[in-house]
Amino acid sequence: MLQNALPAIGLLLLMVLLAFALQRWKKHLPGIAHQAGPALKVMSTVSLGPQQRLVTVQVGQGPDALCLVLGVAPGSISALHSLPLPAEPEVPTAPGTPGAANGFAVRLAQLMNPSSTKGPHAPL
């Protein structure tokens, strides 16, 4: 029984070692692992029909960031509009929360206690 499994185990070990060697080799080749274009981020997608979508994409980062509105259909992608992105608004931090990375907690606190702040969802 072991005589039949030994070649299969050896082949499996060889494949794992080959995969590990290729991964290490890829990191050391110039230009292979570091091919990167502009940073792209899909901001939102709206379905217009069974095969048509309206997609908003952020291209680039920082002050050079650009927002593209694209029409996506099965045979084509069309740029409908482009505009510069506004500066990121600062998220106010509530007392006791560490930094601005806790935006969800701040927003939840605002919604739980609407009398303390007048926002777009605050009751009149």
C-alpha positions, 0 to 999 in steps of 0.5 A: 500500500505504501509503495503505491502512495510513495510516488504520489507523495513525492510528486506532491512534495515536488509541486509544493517546492516548485510553487514556493520556488516560483513565488520567491523567484517572482519577488526577485525579478525586476518589473514583474511584481511591481507593475502597477498603473494608477490607483483605481477605486470603484466608488459606486455602481448603479444598475440601469438595466439587465446588462447596463451599469453606471460606475463611478471610479476614482483614478489616482490618489491625493490632490491629483485624484479624478472621478470618472463616471463610466457607462458599462455595457456588454460590448463597451465602456464609455466615459460619460463625465470626469471631475476632480474629487473634493478634499476629504472632509475631516470626521469630527471625533467624539470625546473618548474615541481614538482618532478619526478612524472611528467614523462609524462610532461617531456617526452612531453616537450622533444618531443615538443622541440626535438632540446634541447635534443638528445633522441631515438626519436630525429631527426638526 
